[in-house]
Amino acid sequence: MEQRADYIVAGAGSAGCILARRLAQTGATVILLEAGGQDRTRLVRQPGMIAIFHNVPALKKRLDWGYYTAPQAGALDRRIPQPRGRVLGGSGSINGMVFVRGNRKNYDDWAAAGCTGWSHADVLPSFRRMEDWEDGATALRGSGGPVKVTRQKDLTPASLAFMEALAATAGVKKIDDYNGESAEGVAVCQQNASGGLRYSSSIGYLDQHGLPNLTVTTGALITRVVIDQGRATGVEVVTTQGRGTIRADREVILCAGVYGSPQLLMLSGIGPAGHLRQHGITVVADLAVGDNLHDHLFVPMTYCMTSARNRGTTPYFVGGIVKEAVSHDSWMGRTVFEALGFVRSSQAGDVPDLQIHVLPWSYPFPNQDAPVRHKVDKRPALTIMPTLIYPKSRGTLRLASADPSAAPVIDPAYLTDPDDTRLLLDGMELIRAVMASKIIADQISLELSPGPRYPDRAALAAELPNRATSVYHAVGTCRMGIDERAVVDPALRVRGIDGLRVADASIMPSITGGNTNAPAMMIGERCARLMGAAPAAVNS
Ligand SMILES: Cc1cc2nc3c(=O)[nH]c(=O)nc-3n(C[C@H](O)[C@H](O)[C@H](O)COP(=O)(O)OP(=O)(O)OC[C@H]3O[C@@H](n4cnc5c(N)ncnc54)[C@H](O)[C@@H]3O)c2cc1C
């Protein structure tokens, strides 16, 4: 295999597909490499399939790297699943499609910490350029972009009642658009899905891209970046045809995600020197790669309700599949979440520090480690997930071995900072107060989970380590900054190496206050702009 291009984009996930398309639009030759396969399968394209394939191991294996964390001391030594998309579109092909930009202050904080070019005003054009919002363009929202964004439809009466009750109890407003003027309040969930189709970055940016200078290669596991006298000159890959090197005449950009990008840097000699030497890897640059790993956590609370709908049954699934085939307008064509809240705990600073996910299913232990817990309970219920959006705990990503096919050691150090536990307990107590409020209490027959065995804060605190689970929003392992411990600079260039950048969720200095896919896609757009490859005008 002897290939070359101006740019190699390593990893075709949420950020990588966007960056590859934008670079190719300049006329440069681009090779986009992806370890996984094609995404032309209903499992990816039909939004509701997420409710099925995440619970069927054989299907999951086709699309997912299937990682787990190291035993988490703060969570009873549980090994918590960390799915990551291994398919065109990356994690954006297997995710819940909840579309949240985050609080504008998140980006202003990045800029204030020295990341010039990343304030809200700086990143807003990238968000607007990517989207096609159902209400049309405003100064804050985009239309005509490759990713269709719509509101969830046909909310269950239980979710509507919860929204009223949360607004009244938490003292917030019901808002129309949390990606618009204000990101504080309770609102109908937005999704990057429309007309029965998931709008991942692959579907939005790569389907029918029509650019002969953009080569998309699937089934290509990148094993290392080739670095010659301080400059990245290409990558080594393994495909079914064997091993080979692909040369980059201008730059290599790693978009392999929060675990893949730091792993590739370390395999290439860029990372903590002592750790690399332990694995027999020659050190090219001693950087704090793999530090600063952090993630959102939530705790599911399930309430059996007279106003909830009966989900999780076979007729419900089959009915959805049939209706979707006929009308493209059923729950199978949408995200499973119905509403989101952004509210302040008593410890909050100047932005909401709790996100509330509202799921119209009885799902007392979503995403957890013990297989028995994956089961959806069949009773009509609402599952509310109070979510820690600004965790203080910080962990690491390290190599398990110098073998590129070995899974890395993922240690987010969940719940090691006591403030994180405090915040989640505040969230659980808030939900109990909401559910006890006059607006909704008479619709509730049972708190199924955590339930009456955990009547107070002390009991919840003892049980929390058994129940807190990842929202799968890990970020931060190739941190952007201007200090000595930063991995990339604000132009996303790896410090000390020429011709090498990182552009994906790993560059976030601190996590955004909401689901991380829209920010990861924005990072792809923003990187293109920083490389002079995205138009200044929105959606041209
Ligand atoms: C199950 C799940 C549900 C989620 N739900 C939501 C949600 O509803 N809303 C939301 O906003 N966020 C959600 N997220 C998070 C969100 O999807 C991610 O934050 C986002 O997709 C990260 O984008 P990325 O570009 O950084 O990485 P990814 O999208 O993960 O892309 C990385 C790509 O690089 C490839 N790659 C890695 N290593 C190599 C290698 N060595 N060689 C070749 N290719 C490689 C991978 O296969 C992958 O395609 C969810 C995530 C998961 C896993």
The ligand as an SDF file (V2000), in Angstrom:
LIG
                    3D

 53 58  0  0  0  0  0  0  0  0999 V2000
  -23.6250    5.2620   23.5330 C   0  0  0  0  0  0  0  0  0  0  0  0
  -23.3460    6.7440   23.4710 C   0  0  0  0  0  0  0  0  0  0  0  0
  -24.4130    7.6280   23.6010 C   0  0  0  0  0  0  0  0  0  0  0  0
  -24.1740    9.0080   23.5390 C   0  0  0  0  0  0  0  0  0  0  0  0
  -25.2450    9.8540   23.5110 N   0  0  0  0  0  0  0  0  0  0  0  0
  -25.0410   11.1590   23.2190 C   0  0  0  0  0  0  0  0  0  0  0  0
  -26.1420   12.0300   22.9560 C   0  0  0  0  0  0  0  0  0  0  0  0
  -27.3070   11.6290   22.9360 O   0  0  0  0  0  0  0  0  0  0  0  0
  -25.8600   13.3380   22.6940 N   0  0  0  0  0  0  0  0  0  0  0  0
  -24.5950   13.8170   22.6870 C   0  0  0  0  0  0  0  0  0  0  0  0
  -24.4170   15.0150   22.4820 O   0  0  0  0  0  0  0  0  0  0  0  0
  -23.5300   13.0120   22.9270 N   0  0  0  0  0  0  0  0  0  0  0  0
  -23.7190   11.6890   23.1380 C   0  0  0  0  0  0  0  0  0  0  0  0
  -22.6570   10.8540   23.2810 N   0  0  0  0  0  0  0  0  0  0  0  0
  -21.2880   11.4380   23.2240 C   0  0  0  0  0  0  0  0  0  0  0  0
  -20.8700   11.8570   21.8100 C   0  0  0  0  0  0  0  0  0  0  0  0
  -21.3730   10.9470   20.8480 O   0  0  0  0  0  0  0  0  0  0  0  0
  -19.3500   11.9700   21.7450 C   0  0  0  0  0  0  0  0  0  0  0  0
  -18.9220   12.9360   22.6830 O   0  0  0  0  0  0  0  0  0  0  0  0
  -18.8570   12.3880   20.3670 C   0  0  0  0  0  0  0  0  0  0  0  0
  -19.3600   11.5310   19.3620 O   0  0  0  0  0  0  0  0  0  0  0  0
  -17.3320   12.3960   20.3410 C   0  0  0  0  0  0  0  0  0  0  0  0
  -16.8910   12.7010   19.0430 O   0  0  0  0  0  0  0  0  0  0  0  0
  -15.3770   12.5400   18.6330 P   0  0  0  0  0  0  0  0  0  0  0  0
  -15.2590   13.0580   17.2530 O   0  0  0  0  0  0  0  0  0  0  0  0
  -14.5340   13.1160   19.7020 O   0  0  0  0  0  0  0  0  0  0  0  0
  -15.0850   10.9560   18.6740 O   0  0  0  0  0  0  0  0  0  0  0  0
  -15.8090    9.7510   17.9680 P   0  0  0  0  0  0  0  0  0  0  0  0
  -17.1100   10.1820   17.3890 O   0  0  0  0  0  0  0  0  0  0  0  0
  -15.8390    8.6380   18.9480 O   0  0  0  0  0  0  0  0  0  0  0  0
  -14.8580    9.3950   16.7390 O   0  0  0  0  0  0  0  0  0  0  0  0
  -13.6240    8.7580   16.8300 C   0  0  0  0  0  0  0  0  0  0  0  0
  -13.4590    7.8930   15.5850 C   0  0  0  0  0  0  0  0  0  0  0  0
  -12.1040    7.5000   15.4640 O   0  0  0  0  0  0  0  0  0  0  0  0
  -12.0470    6.1200   15.1390 C   0  0  0  0  0  0  0  0  0  0  0  0
  -10.7720    5.5930   15.6240 N   0  0  0  0  0  0  0  0  0  0  0  0
  -10.3220    5.5580   16.9060 C   0  0  0  0  0  0  0  0  0  0  0  0
   -9.0990    5.0100   16.9710 N   0  0  0  0  0  0  0  0  0  0  0  0
   -8.7700    4.6930   15.6980 C   0  0  0  0  0  0  0  0  0  0  0  0
   -7.6210    4.0900   15.1210 C   0  0  0  0  0  0  0  0  0  0  0  0
   -6.5600    3.7130   15.8560 N   0  0  0  0  0  0  0  0  0  0  0  0
   -7.5950    3.8940   13.7780 N   0  0  0  0  0  0  0  0  0  0  0  0
   -8.6600    4.2830   13.0100 C   0  0  0  0  0  0  0  0  0  0  0  0
   -9.7700    4.8590   13.5010 N   0  0  0  0  0  0  0  0  0  0  0  0
   -9.8240    5.0640   14.8370 C   0  0  0  0  0  0  0  0  0  0  0  0
  -13.2570    5.5340   15.8560 C   0  0  0  0  0  0  0  0  0  0  0  0
  -13.6180    4.2690   15.3420 O   0  0  0  0  0  0  0  0  0  0  0  0
  -14.2970    6.6210   15.6510 C   0  0  0  0  0  0  0  0  0  0  0  0
  -14.9980    6.4480   14.4340 O   0  0  0  0  0  0  0  0  0  0  0  0
  -22.8470    9.4900   23.3800 C   0  0  0  0  0  0  0  0  0  0  0  0
  -21.7850    8.5950   23.2600 C   0  0  0  0  0  0  0  0  0  0  0  0
  -22.0220    7.2370   23.2890 C   0  0  0  0  0  0  0  0  0  0  0  0
  -20.8600    6.2920   23.1250 C   0  0  0  0  0  0  0  0  0  0  0  0
  1  2  1  0
  2  3  1  0
  2 52  2  0
  3  4  2  0
  4  5  1  0
  4 50  1  0
  5  6  2  0
  6  7  1  0
  6 13  1  0
  7  8  2  0
  7  9  1  0
  9 10  1  0
 10 11  2  0
 10 12  1  0
 12 13  2  0
 13 14  1  0
 14 15  1  0
 14 50  1  0
 15 16  1  0
 16 17  1  0
 16 18  1  0
 18 19  1  0
 18 20  1  0
 20 21  1  0
 20 22  1  0
 22 23  1  0
 23 24  1  0
 24 25  2  0
 24 26  1  0
 24 27  1  0
 27 28  1  0
 28 29  2  0
 28 30  1  0
 28 31  1  0
 31 32  1  0
 32 33  1  0
 33 34  1  0
 33 48  1  0
 34 35  1  0
 35 36  1  0
 35 46  1  0
 36 37  1  0
 36 45  1  0
 37 38  2  0
 38 39  1  0
 39 40  1  0
 39 45  2  0
 40 41  1  0
 40 42  2  0
 42 43  1  0
 43 44  2  0
 44 45  1  0
 46 47  1  0
 46 48  1  0
 48 49  1  0
 50 51  2  0
 51 52  1  0
 52 53  1  0
M  END
$$$$
